[in-house]
């Protein structure tokens, strides 16, 4: 993003801010832990055939958007300053619906509660 994007909103920037706001709302202002696991389920295009959808469901998503940009977007949404975060595990898969699952280290050790967000991305 550029400084210009603050006043001349490109469609991609508007979608980014909307995505960021959705993450913040779903997180609910909870404290952000220093260790996170992010699972991105990327929605399959509607144009794909049923055969291709069955074949690709649950397989790794290996195209744009890049996972490092997706991680950055989530961290930017969750906290103003993310220098305290030292451990992030992230994966992205194809799925029927777009979902972002944010799990904390506590979740992995106990009952694996996570925050799931439905996404249009």
DSSP file (Angstrom, degrees, kcal/mol; ACC not computed):
  #  RESIDUE AA STRUCTURE BP1 BP2  ACC     N-H-->O    O-->H-N    N-H-->O    O-->H-N    TCO  KAPPA ALPHA  PHI   PSI    X-CA   Y-CA   Z-CA
    1    1 A X              0   0    0      0, 0.0     2,-0.2     0, 0.0     3,-0.0   0.000 360.0 360.0 360.0 156.9    0.0    0.0    0.0
    2    2 A X    >   -     0   0    0      1,-0.1     3,-0.8     0, 0.0     4,-0.3  -0.738 360.0-103.5-121.3 170.3    1.0    3.6   -0.5
    3    3 A X  G >  S+     0   0    0     -2,-0.2     3,-1.6     1,-0.2     4,-0.4   0.861 120.0  62.4 -60.6 -34.3    0.3    6.9    1.2
    4    4 A X  G >> S+     0   0    0      1,-0.3     4,-3.0     2,-0.2     3,-1.5   0.807  87.9  71.2 -61.9 -29.3   -2.1    7.6   -1.7
    5    5 A X  G <4 S+     0   0    0     -3,-0.8    -1,-0.3     1,-0.3    -2,-0.2   0.672  84.8  69.2 -64.3 -15.5   -4.2    4.6   -0.8
    6    6 A X  G <4 S+     0   0    0     -3,-1.6    -1,-0.3    -4,-0.3    -2,-0.2   0.804 119.5  15.4 -72.3 -27.6   -5.4    6.5    2.3
    7    7 A X  T <4 S+     0   0    0     -3,-1.5     2,-0.7    -4,-0.4    -2,-0.2   0.661 127.0  51.7-118.8 -25.2   -7.4    9.0    0.2
    8    8 A X  S  < S-     0   0    0     -4,-3.0     2,-0.6     2,-0.0    -1,-0.2  -0.767  81.4-157.1-112.8  83.9   -7.6    7.4   -3.3
    9    9 A X        -     0   0    0     -2,-0.7     2,-0.2    -3,-0.2    -4,-0.1  -0.480   3.2-157.2 -73.6 111.3   -9.0    4.0   -2.4
   10   10 A X     >  -     0   0    0     -2,-0.6     4,-2.3     1,-0.1     3,-0.5  -0.528  31.7-110.5 -76.6 153.4   -8.2    1.3   -5.0
   11   11 A X  H  > S+     0   0    0      1,-0.2     4,-2.4     2,-0.2     5,-0.2   0.871 118.8  53.7 -55.0 -39.2  -10.6   -1.7   -5.0
   12   12 A X  H  > S+     0   0    0      1,-0.2     4,-2.0     2,-0.2    -1,-0.2   0.881 109.6  48.0 -64.0 -37.0   -7.8   -4.0   -3.7
   13   13 A X  H  > S+     0   0    0     -3,-0.5     4,-2.6     2,-0.2     5,-0.2   0.896 109.6  52.0 -70.9 -40.6   -7.1   -1.6   -0.8
   14   14 A X  H  X S+     0   0    0     -4,-2.3     4,-2.1     1,-0.2    -2,-0.2   0.923 111.0  48.3 -60.7 -44.1  -10.8   -1.4    0.1
   15   15 A X  H  X S+     0   0    0     -4,-2.4     4,-2.6    -5,-0.2    -2,-0.2   0.895 110.4  52.2 -63.0 -40.0  -11.0   -5.2    0.1
   16   16 A X  H  X S+     0   0    0     -4,-2.0     4,-2.9     2,-0.2    -2,-0.2   0.941 110.4  46.7 -61.2 -48.4   -7.9   -5.4    2.3
   17   17 A X  H  X S+     0   0    0     -4,-2.6     4,-2.4     1,-0.2    -1,-0.2   0.877 112.8  50.2 -63.5 -36.9   -9.3   -2.9    4.9
   18   18 A X  H  X S+     0   0    0     -4,-2.1     4,-2.1    -5,-0.2    -1,-0.2   0.918 111.6  48.0 -65.6 -43.4  -12.6   -4.8    4.9
   19   19 A X  H  X S+     0   0    0     -4,-2.6     4,-2.1     2,-0.2    -2,-0.2   0.924 112.3  49.5 -61.1 -46.5  -10.7   -8.1    5.4
   20   20 A X  H  X S+     0   0    0     -4,-2.9     4,-2.4     1,-0.2    -2,-0.2   0.916 110.9  49.3 -59.8 -45.1   -8.7   -6.6    8.2
   21   21 A X  H  X S+     0   0    0     -4,-2.4     4,-2.4     1,-0.2    -1,-0.2   0.872 108.9  52.8 -64.7 -37.2  -11.8   -5.2    9.9
   22   22 A X  H  X S+     0   0    0     -4,-2.1     4,-2.3     2,-0.2    -1,-0.2   0.902 109.7  48.8 -64.0 -41.2  -13.5   -8.6    9.7
   23   23 A X  H  X S+     0   0    0     -4,-2.1     4,-2.4     2,-0.2    -2,-0.2   0.937 111.8  48.9 -63.3 -46.4  -10.5  -10.2   11.4
   24   24 A X  H  X>S+     0   0    0     -4,-2.4     4,-1.7     1,-0.2     5,-0.6   0.913 111.6  49.2 -59.9 -43.6  -10.4   -7.6   14.2
   25   25 A X  H  <5S+     0   0    0     -4,-2.4    -1,-0.2     1,-0.2    -2,-0.2   0.914 113.0  46.3 -63.9 -42.9  -14.2   -8.0   14.8
   26   26 A X  H  <5S+     0   0    0     -4,-2.3    -1,-0.2     1,-0.2    -2,-0.2   0.862 108.8  55.1 -69.4 -34.8  -14.0  -11.8   15.0
   27   27 A X  H ><5S-     0   0    0     -4,-2.4     3,-1.0    -5,-0.2    -1,-0.2   0.834  95.5-150.7 -68.2 -31.4  -10.9  -11.7   17.3
   28   28 A X  T 3<5 -     0   0    0     -4,-1.7    -3,-0.1     1,-0.2    -4,-0.1   0.745  53.0 -66.5  72.1  25.7  -12.9   -9.5   19.6
   29   29 A X  T 3 <S+     0   0    0     -5,-0.6    -1,-0.2     1,-0.2     3,-0.1   0.605  86.1 155.3  74.9  10.3  -10.1   -7.5   21.2
   30   30 A X    <   -     0   0    0     -3,-1.0    -1,-0.2     1,-0.1     2,-0.1  -0.250  54.9 -86.1 -65.5 160.1   -8.6  -10.4   23.0
   31   31 A X        -     0   0    0      1,-0.1     2,-0.6    48,-0.0    -1,-0.1  -0.431  42.4-125.1 -65.8 139.6   -4.9  -10.4   23.8
   32   32 A X        -     0   0    0     -2,-0.1    -1,-0.1    46,-0.1     4,-0.1  -0.785  24.3-137.4 -90.7 123.0   -2.7  -11.6   21.0
   33   33 A X        -     0   0    0     -2,-0.6    -1,-0.0     2,-0.2    51,-0.0  -0.306  15.9-120.0 -76.1 164.2   -0.4  -14.4   22.0
   34   34 A X  S    S+     0   0    0     51,-0.1    52,-1.8     1,-0.1    53,-1.6   0.567  99.5  55.0 -80.2  -9.4    3.3  -14.6   21.0
   35   35 A X  E     +a   87   0A   0     51,-0.2    70,-0.9    50,-0.2     2,-0.3  -0.993  68.4 171.7-129.0 129.3    2.7  -17.9   19.2
   36   36 A X  E     -aB  88 104A   0     51,-2.7    53,-2.3    -2,-0.4     2,-0.4  -0.963  24.4-155.2-136.7 151.5    0.1  -18.5   16.5
   37   37 A X  E     -aB  89 103A   0     66,-2.7    66,-3.0    -2,-0.3     2,-0.5  -0.996  18.4-166.6-123.2 125.2   -1.0  -21.1   14.1
   38   38 A X  E     -aB  90 102A   0     51,-3.5    53,-1.9    -2,-0.4     2,-0.5  -0.940   6.9-171.3-115.1 130.0   -2.9  -19.8   11.0
   39   39 A X  E     -aB  91 101A   0     62,-2.4    62,-2.7    -2,-0.5     2,-0.6  -0.975   6.0-165.2-121.8 117.2   -4.8  -22.0    8.6
   40   40 A X  E     -aB  92 100A   0     51,-3.0    53,-2.6    -2,-0.5     2,-0.7  -0.901   3.1-165.4-103.1 120.5   -6.1  -20.4    5.5
   41   41 A X  E     -aB  93  99A   0     58,-3.4    58,-1.9    -2,-0.6     2,-0.4  -0.933  14.8-152.0-105.1 113.9   -8.7  -22.3    3.5
   42   42 A X  E     -a   94   0A   0     51,-3.8    53,-2.3    -2,-0.7     2,-0.1  -0.723  17.6-117.4 -90.6 129.2   -8.9  -20.7    0.1
   43   43 A X  E     -a   95   0A   0     -2,-0.4    53,-0.2    51,-0.2     2,-0.2  -0.403  26.3-121.8 -68.8 137.8  -12.3  -21.0   -1.7
   44   44 A X        -     0   0    0     51,-1.9    -1,-0.1    -2,-0.1    54,-0.1  -0.530  36.9 -96.2 -75.1 142.6  -12.3  -22.9   -5.0
   45   45 A X    >   -     0   0    0     -2,-0.2     3,-1.6     1,-0.1    -1,-0.1  -0.301  23.4-130.8 -59.1 140.6  -13.5  -20.9   -8.0
   46   46 A X  T 3  S+     0   0    0      1,-0.3    -1,-0.1    -3,-0.1    -2,-0.1   0.758 104.6  67.7 -62.1 -24.8  -17.1  -21.5   -8.9
   47   47 A X  T 3  S+     0   0    0      2,-0.0    -1,-0.3     0, 0.0     2,-0.1   0.641  77.4 104.2 -73.9 -13.4  -16.0  -22.1  -12.5
   48   48 A X  S <  S-     0   0    0     -3,-1.6    -4,-0.0     1,-0.1     2,-0.0  -0.404  77.1-114.1 -70.2 144.9  -14.3  -25.4  -11.6
   49   49 A X     >  -     0   0    0      1,-0.1     4,-2.5    -2,-0.1     5,-0.2  -0.291  25.6-109.9 -70.4 161.6  -16.0  -28.6  -12.5
   50   50 A X  H  > S+     0   0    0      1,-0.2     4,-2.5     2,-0.2     5,-0.2   0.877 120.0  55.5 -60.3 -37.5  -17.3  -30.9   -9.7
   51   51 A X  H  > S+     0   0    0      1,-0.2     4,-2.0     2,-0.2    -1,-0.2   0.935 110.3  43.7 -61.8 -46.7  -14.6  -33.4  -10.7
   52   52 A X  H  > S+     0   0    0      2,-0.2     4,-2.5     1,-0.2     5,-0.2   0.886 111.5  54.8 -66.6 -38.1  -11.9  -30.8  -10.2
   53   53 A X  H  X S+     0   0    0     -4,-2.5     4,-1.8     1,-0.2    -2,-0.2   0.919 109.7  46.6 -61.5 -43.9  -13.4  -29.5   -7.0
   54   54 A X  H  < S+     0   0    0     -4,-2.5    -1,-0.2     1,-0.2    -2,-0.2   0.893 114.0  49.0 -63.8 -39.7  -13.4  -33.1   -5.5
   55   55 A X  H  < S+     0   0    0     -4,-2.0    -2,-0.2    -5,-0.2    -1,-0.2   0.878 117.9  38.4 -67.0 -39.3   -9.8  -33.5   -6.7
   56   56 A X  H >< S+     0   0    0     -4,-2.5     3,-2.4    -5,-0.1    38,-0.4   0.664  82.6 117.1 -90.8 -17.9   -8.5  -30.2   -5.2
   57   57 A X  T 3< S+     0   0    0     -4,-1.8    38,-0.2     1,-0.3     3,-0.1  -0.314  90.1   5.5 -58.1 121.6  -10.5  -30.1   -2.0
   58   58 A X  T 3  S+     0   0    0     36,-2.5    -1,-0.3     1,-0.3     2,-0.2   0.416  99.8 125.5  87.1  -1.9   -8.0  -30.1    0.9
   59   59 A X  S <  S-     0   0    0     -3,-2.4    35,-2.6     1,-0.1    -1,-0.3  -0.521  73.1 -81.3 -86.7 159.4   -4.9  -30.0   -1.2
   60   60 A X  B     -C   93   0A   0     33,-0.2     2,-0.8    -2,-0.2    33,-0.3  -0.303  36.5-131.5 -60.5 139.1   -2.2  -27.3   -0.7
   61   61 A X        +     0   0    0     31,-2.4    31,-0.1     1,-0.1    -1,-0.1  -0.845  30.9 175.1 -92.0 109.3   -2.9  -23.9   -2.3
   62   62 A X        +     0   0    0     -2,-0.8     2,-0.3     2,-0.1    -1,-0.1  -0.307  47.2  68.9-118.3  47.9    0.3  -23.1   -4.1
   63   63 A X  S    S-     0   0    0      2,-0.2     4,-0.0     1,-0.0    -2,-0.0  -0.858  81.1 -14.0-146.7-177.7   -0.5  -19.9   -6.0
   64   64 A X  S    S+     0   0    0     -2,-0.3     2,-0.1     2,-0.1    -2,-0.1  -0.339  95.6  64.4 -65.5 147.3   -1.2  -16.2   -5.2
   65   65 A X  S    S-     0   0    0     -3,-0.0    -2,-0.2     1,-0.0     2,-0.1   0.424  89.2-128.9 -77.2 148.7   -1.9  -14.7   -2.8
   66   66 A X     >  -     0   0    0     -2,-0.1     4,-1.6     1,-0.1     3,-0.4  -0.374   9.8-127.5 -66.8 143.4    1.5  -15.5   -1.2
   67   67 A X  H  > S+     0   0    0      1,-0.2     4,-2.5     2,-0.2     5,-0.2   0.824 106.9  59.0 -65.1 -31.9    1.3  -17.0    2.3
   68   68 A X  H  > S+     0   0    0      1,-0.2     4,-2.1     2,-0.2    -1,-0.2   0.883 106.6  48.0 -66.3 -35.7    3.8  -14.4    3.7
   69   69 A X  H  > S+     0   0    0     -3,-0.4     4,-2.1     2,-0.2    -1,-0.2   0.864 111.0  51.4 -69.4 -35.2    1.4  -11.6    2.6
   70   70 A X  H  X S+     0   0    0     -4,-1.6     4,-2.0     2,-0.2    -2,-0.2   0.906 109.7  49.2 -67.7 -41.3   -1.5  -13.4    4.2
   71   71 A X  H  X S+     0   0    0     -4,-2.5     4,-2.7     1,-0.2     5,-0.2   0.935 110.6  51.1 -61.4 -46.1    0.4  -13.8    7.5
   72   72 A X  H  X S+     0   0    0     -4,-2.1     4,-2.8     1,-0.2     5,-0.2   0.901 107.7  52.6 -59.3 -42.2    1.3  -10.1    7.4
   73   73 A X  H  X S+     0   0    0     -4,-2.1     4,-1.6     2,-0.2    -1,-0.2   0.906 111.3  46.5 -61.5 -41.9   -2.4   -9.1    6.8
   74   74 A X  H  X S+     0   0    0     -4,-2.0     4,-2.2     2,-0.2    -2,-0.2   0.936 113.8  47.2 -66.7 -46.1   -3.5  -11.2    9.8
   75   75 A X  H  X S+     0   0    0     -4,-2.7     4,-2.1     1,-0.2    -2,-0.2   0.898 111.1  51.8 -64.2 -39.3   -0.8   -9.8   12.1
   76   76 A X  H  < S+     0   0    0     -4,-2.8    -1,-0.2    -5,-0.2    -2,-0.2   0.854 111.9  48.0 -62.9 -34.1   -1.5   -6.2   11.0
   77   77 A X  H  < S+     0   0    0     -4,-1.6    -2,-0.2    -5,-0.2    -1,-0.2   0.870 113.9  45.5 -73.3 -37.0   -5.2   -6.8   11.8
   78   78 A X  H  < S+     0   0    0     -4,-2.2     2,-0.3     1,-0.2    -2,-0.2   0.806 121.5  14.7 -81.3 -30.2   -4.6   -8.3   15.3
   79   79 A X     <  -     0   0    0     -4,-2.1    -1,-0.2    -5,-0.2     3,-0.2  -0.999  53.4-139.4-151.3 147.5   -2.0   -5.9   16.7
   80   80 A X  S    S+     0   0    0     -2,-0.3     2,-0.5     1,-0.3    -1,-0.1   0.902 103.2  29.0 -67.6 -42.4   -0.5   -2.5   16.1
   81   81 A X        +     0   0    0      1,-0.1     3,-0.3    -6,-0.0    -1,-0.3  -0.977  63.7 177.2-124.5 118.4    2.9   -3.7   17.0
   82   82 A X    >   +     0   0    0     -2,-0.5     3,-1.4    -3,-0.2    -1,-0.1   0.160  47.3 110.6-109.3  19.3    3.8   -7.4   16.3
   83   83 A X  T 3  S+     0   0    0      1,-0.3    -1,-0.2     3,-0.0    -2,-0.0   0.739  72.8  63.3 -66.8 -20.5    7.4   -7.5   17.3
   84   84 A X  T 3  S+     0   0    0     -3,-0.3     2,-0.5     2,-0.0    -1,-0.3   0.634  79.7  97.1 -78.5 -13.7    6.6   -9.7   20.3
   85   85 A X    <   +     0   0    0     -3,-1.4   -50,-0.2     1,-0.2   -51,-0.1  -0.657  41.4 163.2 -79.4 122.9    5.3  -12.5   18.1
   86   86 A X        +     0   0    0    -52,-1.8     2,-0.4    -2,-0.5   -51,-0.2   0.497  57.2  49.1-119.1  -7.2    8.1  -15.0   17.7
   87   87 A X  E     +a   35   0A   0    -53,-1.6   -51,-2.7     2,-0.0     2,-0.4  -0.932  54.2 163.7-142.7 114.8    6.4  -18.2   16.4
   88   88 A X  E     -a   36   0A   0     -2,-0.4     2,-0.5   -53,-0.2   -51,-0.2  -0.990  12.1-171.7-132.1 124.4    3.9  -18.4   13.5
   89   89 A X  E     +a   37   0A   0    -53,-2.3   -51,-3.5    -2,-0.4     2,-0.4  -0.963  16.8 177.5-110.8 129.6    2.9  -21.6   11.7
   90   90 A X  E     +a   38   0A   0     -2,-0.5     2,-0.3   -53,-0.2   -51,-0.2  -0.994  11.9 172.0-138.7 142.5    0.8  -21.1    8.6
   91   91 A X  E     -a   39   0A   0    -53,-1.9   -51,-3.0    -2,-0.4     2,-0.4  -0.965  13.5-155.4-139.1 156.3   -0.7  -23.3    6.0
   92   92 A X  E     +a   40   0A   0     -2,-0.3   -31,-2.4   -53,-0.2     2,-0.3  -0.994  16.0 172.9-139.5 135.0   -3.1  -22.7    3.1
   93   93 A X  E     -aC  41  60A   0    -53,-2.6   -51,-3.8    -2,-0.4     2,-0.3  -0.868  35.1-102.7-132.4 160.1   -5.4  -25.3    1.4
   94   94 A X  E     +a   42   0A   0    -35,-2.6   -36,-2.5   -38,-0.4     2,-0.3  -0.641  49.3 158.3 -79.7 145.2   -8.2  -25.4   -1.1
   95   95 A X  E     -a   43   0A   0    -53,-2.3   -51,-1.9    -2,-0.3     3,-0.0  -0.964  53.9-101.7-157.4 172.1  -11.7  -25.7    0.3
   96   96 A X  S    S+     0   0    0     -2,-0.3     2,-0.3   -53,-0.2    -1,-0.1   0.895 106.7  28.5 -66.1 -40.7  -15.3  -25.2   -0.6
   97   97 A X  S    S-     0   0    0    -54,-0.1     2,-0.5   -55,-0.1    -1,-0.1  -0.897  89.2-106.5-123.2 150.9  -15.5  -22.0    1.5
   98   98 A X  E     + D   0 119A   0     21,-0.6    21,-3.0    -2,-0.3     2,-0.4  -0.647  47.9 169.0 -76.2 125.1  -12.9  -19.4    2.5
   99   99 A X  E     -BD  41 118A   0    -58,-1.9   -58,-3.4    -2,-0.5     2,-0.5  -0.997  25.9-160.0-138.8 141.2  -12.0  -19.8    6.2
  100  100 A X  E     -BD  40 117A   0     17,-2.5    17,-2.7    -2,-0.4     2,-0.5  -0.992  12.2-166.7-118.0 122.8   -9.2  -18.4    8.4
  101  101 A X  E     -BD  39 116A   0    -62,-2.7   -62,-2.4    -2,-0.5     2,-0.6  -0.948   0.8-167.2-110.8 123.8   -8.5  -20.4   11.5
  102  102 A X  E     -BD  38 115A   0     13,-2.8    13,-2.4    -2,-0.5     2,-0.4  -0.948  11.3-179.6-112.6 115.7   -6.4  -18.7   14.2
  103  103 A X  E     -BD  37 114A   0    -66,-3.0   -66,-2.7    -2,-0.6     2,-0.2  -0.892  14.3-145.9-116.3 145.3   -5.2  -21.0   16.9
  104  104 A X  E  >  -B   36   0A   0      9,-0.5     4,-1.6    -2,-0.4     3,-0.4  -0.650  31.2-107.0-103.7 164.9   -3.0  -20.2   19.9
  105  105 A X  H  > S+     0   0    0    -70,-0.9     4,-1.7     1,-0.3     5,-0.2   0.884 122.1  57.3 -56.6 -39.8   -0.4  -22.3   21.5
  106  106 A X  H  > S+     0   0    0      1,-0.2     4,-2.0     2,-0.2     6,-0.3   0.881 103.1  54.8 -57.1 -39.4   -2.8  -22.8   24.4
  107  107 A X  H  4>S+     0   0    0     -3,-0.4     5,-2.0     1,-0.2    -1,-0.2   0.886 105.4  51.3 -63.7 -39.4   -5.3  -24.2   21.9
  108  108 A X  H  <5S+     0   0    0     -4,-1.6    -1,-0.2     1,-0.2    -2,-0.2   0.871 114.8  43.3 -65.8 -35.5   -2.8  -26.8   20.7
  109  109 A X  H  <5S+     0   0    0     -4,-1.7    -2,-0.2     2,-0.0    -1,-0.2   0.770 125.5  21.5 -83.4 -27.4   -2.0  -28.0   24.2
  110  110 A X  T  <5S-     0   0    0     -4,-2.0    -3,-0.1    -5,-0.2    -4,-0.0   0.479 128.2 -25.3-110.3-112.1   -5.6  -28.1   25.6
  111  111 A X  T   5S-     0   0    0     -5,-0.1    -4,-0.1     2,-0.0    -3,-0.1   0.286  75.6-122.2 -98.5  12.1   -8.9  -28.3   23.8
  112  112 A X      < +     0   0    0     -5,-2.0     2,-0.2    -6,-0.3    -5,-0.1   0.814  44.4 173.0  55.4  37.8   -7.8  -26.8   20.5
  113  113 A X        +     0   0    0     -7,-0.1    -9,-0.5    -6,-0.1     2,-0.3  -0.532   7.9 175.7 -70.1 143.6  -10.3  -24.0   20.5
  114  114 A X  E     -D  103   0A   0     -2,-0.2     2,-0.6   -11,-0.1   -11,-0.2  -0.950  35.5-110.7-144.4 164.9   -9.7  -21.6   17.7
  115  115 A X  E     -D  102   0A   0    -13,-2.4   -13,-2.8    -2,-0.3     2,-0.5  -0.894  34.4-165.1 -97.7 120.1  -11.2  -18.5   16.1
  116  116 A X  E     -D  101   0A   0     -2,-0.6     2,-0.5   -15,-0.2   -15,-0.2  -0.906   3.7-168.8-110.1 134.8  -12.6  -19.3   12.7
  117  117 A X  E     -D  100   0A   0    -17,-2.7   -17,-2.5    -2,-0.5     2,-0.3  -0.977  18.3-136.2-122.2 129.4  -13.5  -16.6   10.2
  118  118 A X  E     -D   99   0A   0     -2,-0.5     2,-0.3   -19,-0.2   -19,-0.3  -0.682  33.0-168.6 -79.0 139.7  -15.5  -17.0    7.1
  119  119 A X  E     -D   98   0A   0    -21,-3.0   -21,-0.6    -2,-0.3   -76,-0.1  -0.935  36.5-148.3-133.8 150.9  -13.8  -15.1    4.3
  120  120 A X              0   0    0     -2,-0.3    -1,-0.1     1,-0.2   -21,-0.1   0.375 360.0 360.0 -94.0   3.6  -14.5  -14.0    0.8
  121  121 A X              0   0    0    -23,-0.0    -1,-0.2  -102,-0.0   -22,-0.1   0.420 360.0 360.0 -96.7 360.0  -10.8  -14.3    0.0
